[in-house]
Amino acid sequence: MTAPLRPHPPAAVAAWPLPAQAFVPGRDPRPEEGLFISVADRAPARTDPAAWRANEAWLYGFRLYGGGFFWEAHEVWEPVWMGAAPNSAERHLVQGLIQLANACLKIRMERKRAALRLVRDAGLRLAEAGSAPLMGVAPGTVLAAACGYALRIEAWQGDGLAPLLSHRPQLRCTDSAL
């Protein structure tokens, strides 16, 4: 399926289909096509935090993350991060979410130390984003969830890390965060 040519409202993006399978490096062949790739390719060159509702890459990243597509979420959020002004709150926010998605990917890959490092780094970036609502997200709420997740990962003694994914921070991008 190809992505639509014009920006869609957040509700429409939330209904876009998910990939058939989540990519895991070292296990699966790297995807060369798919909706998430075309959405990432069409991300605005400059990330305008006030125009987040029209940024399909930003919005679709939440759908991908929520569906357990962590590598794919990173891929669509990366051009959003790259387009954000250096040292801006929005750049820190997007970087924190990318690191959180990568932490979840490392959990799926059974790499506890890497996941813990990434979720802690996500917390640092989210703290730098500030506490004011930004781009439909409440950074302080995500920061608190990331800190709790880091503690859960650190304390985990179970067989395999997969159960930790059901406890990952839930991300929301809505007007109600504002």
C-alpha positions in Angstrom: 0.0 0.0 0.0 1.3 3.4 -0.8 0.9 6.4 1.5 -1.5 9.2 0.7 -0.1 12.2 -1.0 -1.6 14.9 1.2 -1.4 15.1 5.0 -4.2 13.4 6.9 -5.7 14.3 10.3 -4.3 12.4 13.3 -7.4 10.1 13.4 -6.8 9.0 9.8 -3.1 8.3 10.4 -4.1 6.3 13.5 -6.0 3.9 11.2 -3.2 3.4 8.7 -2.1 -0.3 8.5 0.8 -1.7 10.3 3.6 -3.7 8.6 3.0 -7.4 8.3 6.0 -8.2 10.6 8.2 -6.2 13.0 11.8 -6.0 11.8 14.4 -7.3 14.2 18.0 -6.6 13.2 20.1 -9.8 12.9 17.0 -11.9 12.6 15.0 -10.6 9.7 15.9 -9.2 6.3 15.8 -5.3 6.3 12.5 -4.0 4.8 13.0 -2.2 1.5 9.4 -1.1 1.0 6.3 -0.3 3.0 4.1 2.5 4.1 6.4 3.5 7.0 9.3 4.0 4.5 7.2 6.3 2.2 5.9 8.2 5.2 9.5 8.7 6.5 10.6 9.8 3.0 7.8 12.5 3.0 8.6 13.9 6.4 8.9 17.7 6.3 12.5 18.9 6.0 11.9 21.2 8.9 10.0 20.0 12.0 7.5 22.7 13.0 6.3 21.9 16.5 3.2 23.9 16.0 2.3 21.8 12.9 2.5 18.4 14.6 -1.0 17.5 13.6 0.0 17.6 9.9 3.3 15.7 10.4 2.4 12.2 9.2 5.8 10.7 10.2 5.4 12.1 13.7 1.9 10.7 14.1 2.5 7.3 12.4 5.5 6.7 14.7 3.0 6.5 17.6 0.9 4.0 15.8 4.0 1.9 15.0 5.4 2.1 18.6 2.0 1.2 20.0 1.8 -1.8 17.7 5.2 -3.1 18.7 7.0 -2.0 15.6 9.9 -0.3 17.4 12.5 -0.3 14.5 9.9 1.1 12.2 8.9 3.8 14.7 12.5 4.8 14.9 12.7 5.0 11.1 9.7 7.4 10.8 10.7 9.5 13.8 14.3 9.9 12.6 13.6 12.5 9.9 11.3 14.4 12.4 14.3 14.5 14.8 16.7 15.5 12.0 14.3 18.4 11.0 14.0 19.8 14.5 16.0 22.8 15.4 19.3 22.0 17.2 19.0 21.9 21.0 15.3 22.6 20.8 12.7 21.0 23.2 11.1 19.2 20.2 14.5 17.8 19.2 15.1 16.4 22.7 11.5 15.0 22.8 11.8 13.2 19.5 15.3 11.9 20.4 13.9 10.6 23.7 11.1 8.8 22.0 13.5 7.3 19.4 15.7 6.0 22.2 12.7 4.6 24.0 11.6 2.7 20.9 15.2 1.4 20.5 15.2 0.3 24.1 12.1 -1.8 23.4 13.8 -3.2 20.3 16.8 -4.2 22.4 14.4 -6.0 24.8 12.9 -7.9 21.9 16.5 -8.8 21.0 17.2 -10.0 24.5 19.8 -7.3 25.2 19.0 -6.2 28.7 22.1 -3.9 29.3 21.6 -2.1 26.0 17.9 -1.7 26.7 18.6 -0.3 30.1 21.2 2.2 28.8 18.8 3.4 26.0 15.8 3.9 28.3 18.0 5.9 30.7 19.3 8.0 27.8 15.7 8.4 26.7 14.9 9.8 30.2 17.7 12.3 29.9 16.5 13.6 26.6 12.9 13.7 27.8 14.0 15.7 30.8 15.7 18.2 28.5 12.5 18.5 26.5 11.0 20.3 29.6 7.6 19.8 31.2 5.4 21.8 29.0 3.2 19.9 26.5 4.8 19.7 23.2 3.7 18.3 19.8 0.7 16.5 21.4 2.9 14.9 24.1 3.3 15.5 27.8 7.1 15.0 28.1 6.9 14.8 31.9 4.4 12.0 31.8 6.6 10.0 29.4 9.7 10.8 31.5 8.0 9.3 34.6 7.0 6.2 32.6 10.5 5.8 31.2 12.1 6.1 34.7 9.6 3.5 36.0 10.4 1.2 33.0 14.2 1.6 33.7 13.6 0.3 37.2 11.6 -2.6 36.0 14.2 -3.6 33.4 17.0 -3.3 36.0 15.1 -5.5 38.5 14.0 -8.1 36.0 15.0 -11.6 36.9 12.7 -13.6 34.7 13.5 -16.0 31.9 13.7 -13.9 28.7 12.9 -10.3 28.4 9.8 -10.5 26.2 7.4 -10.0 29.1 8.9 -6.6 29.8 7.4 -5.3 26.5 3.9 -5.4 27.9 5.1 -3.0 30.6 6.7 -0.5 28.2 5.6 3.2 28.5 2.4 3.8 26.6 2.8 6.8 24.3 0.0 9.1 23.4 0.0 12.0 20.9 -3.2 13.9 21.3 -4.7 17.4 21.8 -5.6 16.4 25.3 -1.8 16.5 26.2 -2.0 20.2 25.6 
